[in-house]
């Protein structure tokens, strides 16, 4: 797929985006859930080798290329790694009809005004150039909103768009992810603030260009319909945010036009000790369930 073909697949494809972008902080937990204990690796390099092995097994599974996975969000080390046939992972994904994205954020600051903003990204232009060289279509970056604080939400959404415009200028499509915590005591109010601020920030997007949004499944179904329908939005996708797959799929199905971009909810039943047939069957069942919730089919 070339860039235009990827854009068309993202705009109209029936399916979801797999989030395979666990970073250093979340990797030990992801490996433990996958059945790889901490005594099976020693140091960061071996840890990332284990998670890379898991991701490659997922990507290489037949069910991952069944047409229901529209895209995959990659961690930088995965993007730069090679698949079993020697191809860069983004190239392999594109050949199989899966649009590749790169996680670009460098983590978050501590909470202030009920929100956690992203840390600086001094190498963002270089990261985008490398990603584009490898055939990546877009990026993803995450920040978190804990409370319905107007200043905190406004700063969070504005920062997402600041970086988003920089990414657009590099020829990639950004996924903006201002996650609202499911644990928030003012979640519904925070989500309403996210919507109003997101609509305001979209005025900054140049005519003819589009961004994507990755958002917590809203407490009020179809709250984000104005974003889904907006001409400067390519697609609105949902994070699982701590829900189990069953819960995430049930809540997502209440929202027309919003598709999944799940990580833990996609991978929760996979285990390193499974043989290839068991692994592919478990992954295929998860893919089918999440795709159904995303498309209503």
VENNORRA-V206114 format. One record per backbone hydrogen bond with DSSP energy under -1.0 kcal/mol. NH is the residue of the N-H (numbers start at 1). CO is the residue of the C=O. E is the energy in kcal/mol with one decimal. If there is no record, write none. Layout:
# VENNORRA-V206114
NH/CO/E + NH/CO/E
This chain:
# VENNORRA-V206114
6/2/-2.4 + 7/3/-2.5 + 8/4/-2.1 + 9/5/-2.2 + 10/6/-2.5 + 11/7/-2.1 + 12/8/-2.3 + 13/9/-2.2 + 16/68/-1.8 + 17/260/-2.7 + 18/71/-2.9 + 19/262/-2.5 + 20/73/-2.1 + 27/23/-1.6 + 30/26/-2.1 + 31/27/-2.9 + 32/28/-2.3 + 33/29/-2.2 + 34/30/-1.3 + 35/32/-1.3 + 36/31/-3.0 + 40/37/-2.1 + 41/38/-1.2 + 47/43/-2.0 + 48/44/-2.8 + 49/45/-1.7 + 50/46/-2.0 + 51/47/-2.1 + 52/48/-2.3 + 53/49/-2.0 + 54/50/-1.9 + 55/51/-2.4 + 56/52/-2.7 + 57/53/-1.9 + 58/54/-2.0 + 59/55/-2.7 + 60/56/-2.4 + 61/58/-1.1 + 64/61/-1.4 + 65/62/-1.4 + 66/63/-1.4 + 70/16/-2.6 + 71/16/-1.1 + 72/99/-2.4 + 73/18/-2.7 + 74/101/-2.6 + 79/75/-2.4 + 80/76/-2.3 + 83/87/-2.7 + 86/83/-1.8 + 89/81/-1.3 + 92/88/-2.3 + 93/89/-2.7 + 94/90/-2.5 + 95/91/-2.1 + 96/92/-1.2 + 97/94/-1.5 + 98/93/-2.7 + 99/70/-3.1 + 101/72/-2.6 + 102/138/-1.9 + 103/74/-2.9 + 104/140/-2.5 + 109/117/-3.0 + 112/115/-2.9 + 115/112/-1.3 + 116/144/-3.3 + 119/107/-2.6 + 124/121/-1.8 + 127/123/-2.9 + 128/124/-2.7 + 129/125/-2.2 + 130/126/-2.4 + 131/127/-2.5 + 132/128/-2.8 + 133/129/-2.1 + 134/130/-1.4 + 135/132/-1.4 + 136/131/-2.7 + 137/100/-2.6 + 138/100/-1.2 + 139/173/-1.8 + 140/102/-2.0 + 141/175/-1.4 + 143/177/-2.5 + 144/116/-1.6 + 145/179/-3.4 + 146/114/-3.1 + 147/114/-1.8 + 149/147/-2.1 + 153/149/-2.9 + 154/150/-2.3 + 155/151/-2.4 + 156/152/-2.0 + 157/153/-2.6 + 158/154/-2.3 + 159/155/-2.2 + 160/156/-2.0 + 161/157/-2.1 + 162/158/-2.5 + 163/159/-2.3 + 164/160/-2.2 + 165/161/-2.8 + 166/162/-1.4 + 167/163/-2.4 + 168/164/-2.5 + 169/165/-2.0 + 170/167/-1.1 + 171/168/-1.9 + 172/167/-1.7 + 173/137/-1.8 + 175/139/-2.2 + 176/212/-2.9 + 177/141/-1.7 + 179/143/-2.3 + 179/177/-1.2 + 181/145/-2.6 + 184/181/-1.5 + 190/186/-2.5 + 191/187/-2.6 + 192/188/-1.8 + 193/189/-1.8 + 194/190/-2.3 + 195/191/-2.2 + 196/192/-2.1 + 197/193/-2.5 + 198/194/-2.8 + 199/195/-2.3 + 200/196/-1.8 + 201/197/-2.6 + 202/198/-1.7 + 203/200/-1.4 + 204/201/-2.0 + 205/202/-1.2 + 209/206/-2.0 + 211/232/-2.2 + 212/174/-2.7 + 213/235/-1.7 + 214/176/-3.0 + 215/237/-2.6 + 223/220/-1.7 + 225/222/-1.6 + 228/224/-2.1 + 229/225/-2.3 + 233/230/-1.8 + 234/211/-2.8 + 237/213/-3.1 + 238/259/-2.7 + 239/215/-1.8 + 243/240/-2.3 + 248/244/-3.1 + 249/245/-2.8 + 250/246/-2.0 + 251/247/-2.6 + 252/248/-2.7 + 253/249/-2.1 + 254/251/-1.1 + 255/252/-2.5 + 258/255/-1.2 + 259/236/-1.7 + 261/238/-2.7 + 267/263/-2.1 + 268/264/-1.5 + 270/267/-1.8 + 272/34/-3.2 + 274/271/-1.7 + 279/275/-2.8 + 280/276/-2.4 + 281/277/-2.2 + 282/278/-2.5 + 283/279/-2.6 + 284/280/-2.8 + 285/281/-2.3 + 286/282/-1.9 + 287/283/-2.7 + 288/284/-2.5 + 289/285/-2.2 + 290/286/-2.5 + 291/287/-2.6 + 292/288/-2.1 + 293/289/-1.9 + 294/290/-1.7 + 295/291/-2.0 + 296/292/-2.5
